[in-house]
Amino acid sequence: MISFRMYMTEMSKSRLRNDPIQFNTGTIKGTKEAIKMLQDDASRNFSGANQLQTRSGYLRRSIKSSVRVVGLGLIEGSLGSDAIYAAIQEYGGVITASAKNYLTFIGRGGWVKVKSVTIPPRPFLSTAIDRNKVTMRQRIINGINKEI
């Protein structure tokens, strides 16, 4: 799960003091719109070199987002997956046999037996956030402006 927070400028803090309920409502609406955009973008990161290849589509379908109020004017958004292999795909790493001497799986040439496998990073969540930082901020500001 990747979480993010956006902090307010002095102008935003002034608007929060003037109308805290509407400001919070706008922030929540804008953040929900922004996080939905991220979820859609992350779901498109499943093709091309060094990106995830789709077999069953489970990882793509497992991408979820949430928004929660942390405090007045402070909203936290999260984007993630509950798929057991999501983190190894996002960050990469080494999978080592533990209970048995070997990992066994079907490779390109048939069954393979190895002691460990190195999975390269294939980010699909963090790249969505990186690509959309400016647009996210603008959607949150638009949500606030609609309410105030």
C-alpha positions as CSV (number, residue, x, y, z in Angstrom):
1,M,0.0,0.0,0.0
2,I,1.4,3.4,-0.9
3,S,0.1,6.3,1.1
4,F,0.5,10.0,0.4
5,R,-0.3,13.3,2.0
6,M,-0.4,16.7,0.5
7,Y,0.3,19.7,2.7
8,M,-1.4,23.1,2.6
9,T,-0.1,26.4,1.5
10,E,-0.7,29.5,3.6
11,M,-3.6,30.5,1.3
12,S,-5.2,27.1,1.9
13,K,-4.8,27.4,5.6
14,S,-6.5,30.8,5.5
15,R,-9.4,29.2,3.5
16,L,-9.6,26.4,6.0
17,R,-9.9,28.8,8.9
18,N,-12.7,30.8,7.1
19,D,-14.9,27.8,6.2
20,P,-13.5,24.5,7.8
21,I,-16.5,22.3,7.0
22,Q,-16.7,23.2,3.3
23,F,-12.9,23.1,3.0
24,N,-12.8,19.6,4.4
25,T,-15.7,18.5,2.2
26,G,-14.0,19.9,-0.9
27,T,-10.7,18.3,0.1
28,I,-12.3,14.9,0.5
29,K,-14.2,15.1,-2.8
30,G,-11.1,16.3,-4.7
31,T,-8.9,13.6,-3.1
32,K,-11.4,10.9,-4.0
33,E,-11.4,12.1,-7.6
34,A,-7.6,12.2,-7.6
35,I,-7.1,8.8,-6.1
36,K,-9.6,7.2,-8.5
37,M,-7.6,8.7,-11.4
38,L,-4.4,7.1,-9.9
39,Q,-6.2,3.8,-9.5
40,D,-7.2,3.9,-13.2
41,D,-3.7,4.9,-14.3
42,A,-2.1,2.1,-12.2
43,S,-4.4,-0.4,-13.9
44,R,-3.0,0.6,-17.2
45,N,0.6,-0.2,-16.2
46,F,0.5,-3.8,-17.4
47,S,2.3,-3.8,-20.8
48,G,5.6,-2.9,-22.3
49,A,9.2,-3.6,-21.4
50,N,9.9,-4.0,-17.7
51,Q,6.2,-3.7,-16.9
52,L,3.8,-6.3,-15.6
53,Q,2.5,-8.9,-18.0
54,T,-1.1,-10.0,-17.6
55,R,-1.9,-13.7,-17.1
56,S,-5.1,-13.8,-15.1
57,G,-5.7,-10.1,-14.5
58,Y,-5.9,-10.6,-10.7
59,L,-3.2,-8.1,-9.8
60,R,-4.8,-5.4,-11.9
61,R,-8.3,-6.1,-10.5
62,S,-6.9,-6.1,-6.9
63,I,-5.8,-2.4,-7.1
64,K,-7.8,-0.5,-4.5
65,S,-7.8,3.0,-3.2
66,S,-9.0,4.7,-0.1
67,V,-9.3,8.2,1.4
68,R,-9.4,9.0,5.1
69,V,-9.6,12.1,7.1
70,V,-6.5,12.4,9.4
71,G,-7.5,15.8,10.8
72,L,-9.1,19.0,9.9
73,G,-7.8,19.9,6.4
74,L,-5.6,16.9,6.3
75,I,-6.7,14.0,4.1
76,E,-4.7,10.9,3.4
77,G,-5.0,8.8,0.2
78,S,-3.8,5.3,-0.2
79,L,-3.3,3.2,-3.3
80,G,-2.5,-0.5,-3.1
81,S,-3.2,-4.1,-3.8
82,D,-3.9,-7.0,-1.4
83,A,-2.5,-9.5,-3.9
84,I,0.2,-11.5,-2.1
85,Y,2.8,-10.8,-4.9
86,A,2.0,-7.1,-5.4
87,A,5.0,-5.9,-3.3
88,I,7.6,-8.1,-5.0
89,Q,6.3,-6.8,-8.4
90,E,6.4,-3.2,-7.3
91,Y,9.8,-3.2,-5.6
92,G,11.5,-6.3,-6.9
93,G,13.5,-8.7,-4.7
94,V,14.8,-12.2,-4.3
95,I,12.6,-15.2,-3.5
96,T,14.5,-18.0,-1.9
97,A,13.4,-21.5,-1.2
98,S,12.8,-22.1,2.5
99,A,10.7,-25.1,3.3
100,K,12.1,-27.2,0.4
101,N,15.5,-27.1,-1.3
102,Y,14.1,-25.7,-4.5
103,L,11.5,-23.5,-6.0
104,T,9.6,-25.3,-8.8
105,F,7.6,-23.5,-11.4
106,I,6.8,-23.6,-15.1
107,G,9.2,-21.5,-17.1
108,R,9.4,-20.8,-20.9
109,G,11.0,-24.2,-21.5
110,G,8.9,-26.3,-19.1
111,W,9.4,-27.1,-15.4
112,V,12.3,-25.3,-13.7
113,K,13.9,-26.0,-10.3
114,V,16.0,-23.3,-8.7
115,K,17.2,-22.2,-5.2
116,S,16.2,-18.6,-5.7
117,V,14.7,-16.2,-8.2
118,T,15.4,-12.5,-8.6
119,I,12.4,-10.5,-9.6
120,P,13.2,-7.1,-11.1
121,P,11.1,-4.1,-9.9
122,R,8.1,-3.5,-12.1
123,P,6.4,-0.5,-10.5
124,F,2.8,-0.1,-11.3
125,L,1.6,2.0,-8.3
126,S,4.4,4.4,-7.7
127,T,4.7,5.3,-11.4
128,A,1.0,6.3,-11.4
129,I,1.6,8.6,-8.5
130,D,4.8,10.1,-10.1
131,R,3.1,10.7,-13.4
132,N,0.1,12.4,-11.9
133,K,1.4,14.6,-9.0
134,V,0.4,17.9,-10.7
135,T,-3.0,16.6,-11.9
136,M,-3.7,15.2,-8.4
137,R,-3.0,18.5,-6.8
138,Q,-5.2,20.3,-9.3
139,R,-8.1,17.9,-8.8
140,I,-7.9,18.5,-5.0
141,I,-7.8,22.3,-5.5
142,N,-10.8,22.0,-7.9
143,G,-12.7,20.0,-5.3
144,I,-12.1,22.7,-2.7
145,N,-13.0,25.5,-5.1
146,K,-16.3,23.8,-5.9
147,E,-17.3,23.7,-2.2
148,I,-16.2,27.1,-1.1
